[in-house]
Amino acid sequence: MQIKKNIAVSETGFVFNPTTGDSYSINQVGQEILGYLGENKNPAEITTLMTAEYDIDPASFEKYFYDFISMLKQFELLEEGHEH
């Protein structure tokens, strides 16, 4: 899973897709997840990092994580078909 290369993400959580002209606002946790995706971390690594940082159990985090990933796919912000 990787964010499309042309997607711009600001430090304040503003996400811009120049292909569609759409923009979105994400919270701090979403920004961290996007950062980890940018570092090519896999879902298991992201779950470990986030559950260590926040008071959330892995099962609950994974549900939120995959909901977030679904949203990114719906808004056409992820590269498709480049799974390792």
Long-range contacts (C-beta under 8 A, 24 or more apart in sequence): 1-37, 1-42, 1-43, 1-69, 1-78, 1-79, 1-83, 2-37, 2-38, 2-40, 2-78, 2-79, 2-82, 3-34, 3-37, 3-38, 3-72, 3-77, 3-78, 3-79, 4-76, 4-77, 4-78, 4-79, 5-79, 7-77, 9-34, 15-77, 17-75, 17-76, 17-77, 19-76, 20-76, 22-75, 24-75, 29-54, 30-68, 33-65, 33-68, 40-84, 42-84
